[in-house]
Amino acid sequence: MPGPRYTDLVAGLPASVPFVGPETQERERGAPFLARLGANESVFGPSPKAIEAMAEAAREVWKYGDAQSHDLRHALALHHGVAADNVMVGEGIDGLLGYLVRLVVGQGDAVVTSAGAYPTFNYHVTGYGGVLHTVPYRDDHEDPAALLAKAAEVGARLVYLSNPDNPMGSWHPAAAVEAMVSRVPEGCVLVLDEAYIDLAPEGIAPVIEADDPRVIRLRTFSKGYGMAGARVGYAIAAPGLIAAFDKVRNHFGMCRISQAGALAALHDQHWLTSVRIRVAQAREQIADIARDNGLVPLPSATNFVTVDCGRDGAFARAVLREMVARGIFVRMPFVAPEDRCIRITVGRARDLSVLAQVLPQALQAARRG
């Protein structure tokens, strides 16, 4: 019997996903991971107040969530000192990226990003028929000047920058990002992914007018707030762009339990502060473990540490395979020369104890291999 008639675009796309999840890997290896240090989740979890709010909201889960995410949207506006018309709530940054690309990228339209930057953004661009143009990292940092030059060259609709960066953990100071906004080519929008900004030191978050039509900022409750499974992200942008999301978004995409949890988490900044402290401590522990094994930890403003394994991508992939085989879920950059590294999410004391035990074994096995 004939199957569905796919569009030419979809028929030509590879059967791939941006990431292979840890649950998939656990099923493939036939055992659970001893330490889950690969997806940059917060093992410290959400605020107890958020957990309480979500448990209470579960009693009314028979209702659809508020299609406008009104309470959360207005609370976010107040938190950031902007108008509610500047804020859009969505199903994590991933969901918002998909809507944004659908809004502004048509068949054959150019989009610029860094080679090896967040692959889910690329997944959306190709899925809507856009053409990706990439520039290399420079000294393990995304290169704002090269991104802007390429955007001007190809007439890009979007140019993507994550700050702090994933997968390297590097960052640019606020002034550098502000200068980048001032140079965005006409007709282009800077997609500023700030997923890790809640965990970054002072001086990294730029000052940008919410009404500036040249930029959209994306943030999440998945990292510092510890709610990756709830899928809550939000965008801050000019009212016109925010309003346009209503043309394409899933209006009932936000679960009411997630909305309640995010609202309670936002109001518990004390918890977020405590998480920042624990993340910083765990980063130092991972760095110490790396140095103890002759590896080089890169400076990080995130909840992970990217570790230079000292050779090429083939060796780093061997180290990663050996760690996975021994029960530690980690990931690594995909593109050379950054793929000489592995990326380790911060963990609790017991997680890092397993890391300290397994890493030297994995290195020894990779060197023998």
N, C-alpha and C positions, 0 to 999 in steps of 0.2 A: 504494500500500500504506500502511496506517496506521503512523504512527511511534510513538515511546514516549509513554506517558501521563504527562506531567509533573504534579507537584503544582501545586495552584493558586498556591502561593507562588512556585515557580520560574517558572511560566508568566507571572506578573505582573511579574517582575523585568526590568529593561532589559538588553540585551545589551552589557554594559560590563565593563571591567577597571579596577582601581585606577590602574594606570600603563601607559603605552605604552613598552615597553622600547627601549633604544638600538639593539638589533639589528633590531627591527621598523622603526625610523626609518631605519636604514642601508639596508635593503632598499627602502623606499619612495623614498628619495632617490637610490638607485643608486650610492652611494659610501660608503666608511667615514668615520667621524668622524676629524678630525685630533687632537682632544682630547676625552676622555670625562670631562666634568666635571658630570654631572647626577645620578648615582644614589647619590652619597655613599659610593661604594666607596673602599677605600684603595689608591691606585695604588702605594703603597710595598710592598704585598704582605705575605704572611705571614712569620713567622720561618723562616729557613733550616732550623731544626730541625723545624719543622712540615712543610715540604716533604719533608724526608728521611723523616720518619715516615709521611707519606702514600704516598710512593713504595714504602716497605717494605710497608705494609699492602696495596698494590695486588696484591702477590703472592698474597694470600689473599682477594681480592675474590670468589672463588667461594663464600665463606661468607656467610651473612647476618650483619649486624651484631648485636652484643650487644643484645638486646631491652630490657635494663635500663640500657644505657649505664653499666654499673657503675663502671668505672675512672674515667671522666670525671666521673660524678656524685659519687663520693666525693672526687675531687680538688677539685672545685668547692666541696664542703662544707667541706673543710679550708681552702681558700683564703679563704673568707668567714667561717670560724669558726661554721658552723652544722652541724646534723646532716644526714646524707644524706637523711633523710625530709623535709627541707625543700626538696629540690632536684628539679626535673624537667627533663630534657633533651629538646629537640624540634627540629623542622625549622625553625629560625630563629624569631624572634619572631612572624613571620606565622603559622607553623604552630601555635604555642602559643596565639596569640590566637583562632584558629579553634576549637581544643579548648575553651578557656575559655568562649567564647560558647556553644558547644554544651552545655556543662555547666550553665550557669546562666540562659540567656536562652531563654524559650519564646515562642510566638506571642503578640504584643502586649505583651510585657514592655518596660519603659522602660529605656533606656540613655542616659547623658549624656556628651557630649564637646564639644570646642570647634569652632566653625564654621571649617573649614579645616585642622583637625588631621589626623593620619595617616589617609589614606582607606582603607587596607586594613582597619583596625579597623571602620570603617563598613560595608565590604563584607561582613565576616563577620556583623555584627549584622543587616543586612537579609537576608542569605542564610539566617539561621535564624529569621526572622520577628519580630525585635525592632523596637522603635520608637525611632528616634534623636531625642533632644532636644539642641539645641546652644545654646551661649552664645558671644558674641563674644570675640575677643581684646581685651585692654586694654593699650594702649601696646606693642603687638607682643609681648606675653606672654600665655600662657594665664592665666586668671583663677580661681585656686583658690576664692575666696569665691563667685563666681558659679556655678562648677561644683557646689559643695556645696549651694548654695541651690536650684538646679534639681533636683539629685538628690533632695533632701528633698521638693520640691514634687511631683515625678512618681512618687515611690516607686521610684527606679531600682535595678536589680539590679547594674549596673556604672557606675562613673564613671571616665573615662579622662583621664590626665595624662601628657604626655611631659616629662621633665626631665633634661637639656637638651631644648629643643623642636625639633621638625621640623614646619614648614619655616622658622621664623624664626631659629633658632640661639640664642634667648634662654633664660634660665634663672631659676629661683628658688633662693635659698639653702636649705641643708639645714633650717634652723629653720622656714621657711615650709612645706616639705613635711611635716615632722614635725607641725606644727600642723594641717595638712590631715588627716592620718591620724587625729588625735585627734577630729576632727569628722565623720568619715564616718557618714552616717545608718545606723540599724539596718537590717540586711538588705541592705546595699549593700557592694560590694567596690571599693576603689580599685585600678585597673589602672595601676601606675606603670611606664611605659615608659622604661627607662634605657639605650636603645640606644647613646647617645653618652657615657655616663658615664665610660668609660675614657679619653676625650680631654678631659674637663672639668677645670678648675682645682680646687684644694682648696676644701672648704667647700660643695660642691654636693650630694654624696652624703649623704642623711640617715641617721641611726641609727635603725633600725626593728627591733624584735624579730622574728625569723623566724617565731615562733609566733603573731604577731598575725593574727587571722582577718579583719581589716578591709582587708588590703592584699595584693596579689601584685606582686612586682617582676619585671620582664622585662629580661633582658640578652642580649647577642649576641656572637658571634665575627666578625660581618660587618664591623664598623667598625674599631676600633683594632687588632684582631688580623689584619685583612686577609684574611678568609676568607669573603667574601660568597657565593662560588660553592659553598661546602661546605655551606651551610644548617645552621648549628649555633646554636641559641639555648638559653636556660635560664631557668627560673622559680625564684624563692625565695618560699616561702609556708608557711603552717601545714600540718602533716602531713596533716590531713584533706582539704584542698583538693588537695594534691599527689597523695595516694592516689586521689582521684576521677578524675584524668586517665587512670588505667589503665582506666577504664570505656569510654573513647571514643577514645583515641589509637591511631594506627597503631603497633603494637608493633615492627614491623620497618621503621619509617620512617627510622631513622638509619643511614646508610651507615657501614660499619666504617672506611672510609678517612677520612671526616669525623671520626669519633670519635677516631681516632689522631692526626689533625692538630690537633684542638682540644686534646687532652691535652698534646701537645708544645708548642703555642703557650702554653698556660696556664703551663707550667713555664719559659718563656723570658720573664720579665718585663723583662729587660734590653732585649729587642727592642721590647716595647711602650713602654718609656720612650723609646727612640730615635725611635719613630714619633710619640709625643706632641710631641717637640721639632720634628720636621720638619713636622708639622701646624701647629703654632703659627707657624713661620716662613712657611709657605705662606699661612696666613690673613692675615698681615701684608702679604705680597706682593699678594694679591688686593685687600686694602683699599687699598693704594697705587695699584694699577691703576684701581680704581673712582674714587678721589679725583682721579687725573690726568685723568679724563674727566668731572669735574664731578658725579659720583654720590656717594651716601652709603652707605658700608658699615656695616651694623648690627653691634654687638658680638656675638661668637659664642663659644660653649663647645663647639663641635662640629667636624667636619671639613669644614665648608662655611661660606661667607659669604653672607648674604642682603643684596642690594644694592638700595637704594631708587633707582628710576629717576627719581623726581622728578615724575612725572605720575600718570596713572590706569592702571587695569589694561589698557586697550586699548593704551596706549603701551608698557607693559612686555611685552605679548604680541607686539607688533611687533618690539621689540628681540630677544626670544627667537627669533622666526621668522628674523630676519636673521642671528642668530648660528648657528642650525642650518643655514641655507642656506650659510653660509661654513665649515661643518665643525666647529663646536663644539657638543657635546651639553650642554645645560643644562636646568634645569627652573625652575618658579616656583610660588609659592603660588596656590591656586585661588580664594580668597574675598576680596572687598573688605573692608577697605582694604589688606590684606596683599598683594593681587595687584598692587600698584604696584611690586612688587619682582621681581627674578630671583634664583635661588639657584645659587651656583657652588661646586662641590666643589673641595677643595684638589687640587693636582696637582704634578707634577715641574717642574723648571725649563723643560724644553722645552714642557710643556703651558701653563705660564703665559706663556711667550714668545708662543705662538700667541694666547692670550687677549689679551695686550697689543696685538697687531697687529689682531685682529678686532673687539674691542669698539668702538673709535672708528668703524670702518666701519659696524658694525651700528647704532650710535646715529645716525650721519649718515643712513643709509638710512631708519631708522624716523622720524626727524624730517621727512624729505622726504615720506614716505608719507602 
